[in-house]
């Protein structure tokens, strides 16, 4: 055989033994890589789950902070319930042994939250935010061959107790329009009539609410004050009531004034406290920076760039238990149309009930402000215990699930003269109308106000700031970047 033939035969010899050697030598490397991918995958999954549960726990804690009567204990309980600690909502075999890091949750007062979201530090321990930190030790399978038997993971989440859009809300704004609201408020914040200043606050509120879905570039067509996908719906009420036919004079800025009527019992269908029905056309979109001037509620509040159309005609004393009761009934009806909505009453007044009766027959008023009211019962409706009746009406609404904010506007140190057992002041009335201490506000700088009428939970006293804080309070917990100050 020649040399070429020999080389050919050598090339045809089996090489199976050589491949086996290569595979054998490579197998530990492949298994090591597979093991590394397995362990790193478990660690990644565990870290992701821990991050998610920490965020859920922070949001739960933020929501708990904003609840009436919240304490550090109730907040910690809410945080734990949504943590990955064994037996709780986000526990899993992947996070077995997870725990809250010692010292957490913490409840700080963050300046950023106060500045950007107008959320005062009224939470437990004077806080407005929460920081949650969890940890878990994940054991390894293959990495232990390299000396890493386990890896300890941590996750931190921060949330403000308010700041994220909640809704939908049905909001009944009840604004005092008795003759006293024509007097000037000479404090440095407004320097105009009390009604003008109050409506300025209403404009601020309307600018913080959501007329329609945030995803819509425009709220679209308006039908009787409502847009198709309304979120927050607002109705405006005043007292004393007016005839239903002349309510339009409070928002059309015409030359005529509405005709006020007394607090008749039973309340006639020809009269109304509701000046503007539930509306969502106050802005053209959720991101619009200005109010929609063709909206009736905006016109009433003066958001069309001029003086508010709403007028303080007066003619009758002050009695607002009936306004609260009827507004609550309207809210229940509105909630029936939007079952997932939350009812809210925001009431502004100096708190002094002064309605009177000139003639009684058989213990019933027959002439005066409150025709049909009892002279002696002291319960709704009666010419005695008028301020206490308002507190009771608000408590009934709150029991039905309505959140009630009250704004004491220049509440005096003395008044409520029809209330004797128990006695009560205008400031105390407004304070007790609020369904929680954090929902009570006081502008005691207004003319006639007293510095003894303060809100322990809400230090703001400027009407515009008060309504800005209320608007912010109608939000829910919001996640924040860790390290927010």
Secondary structure, 3 states (H helix, E strand, C coil): CCHHHHHHHHHCCCCHHHHHHHHHHHHHHHHHHHHHHHHHHHHHHHHHHHHHHHHHHHHHHHHHHCCCCCCHHHHHHHHHHCCCCCCCCCCCHHHCCCEECCCCCECCCCHHHHHHHCCCCCECCCECEEEEEEEEEEECCCHHHHCCCEEEEEEEEEEEEEEEECCCEEEEEEEECCHHHHCEECCCCCCEEHHHHHHHHHHHHHHHCCCECCCCCCCCCEECCEECCECEEEEEEEEEEEEHHHHHHHCCCCCCCCCECCCCCCCCCCEEEEEEEEECCCCCCCCCCCCCCCCHHHHHHCCCCCCCCCCCCCCCCCCCHHHHHHHHHHHHHHHHHCCCCEEEEEEEECCCCCCCEEEEECCEEEEECCCCCECCCCCCCECCCHHHHHHHHHHHHHHCCCEEEEEEECCCCCCCCCCCCCCCCHHHHHHHHCCCHHHEEEECCCCCCCCCCCCCCCCCCCHHHHHHHHHHHCEEEEEECCCCC
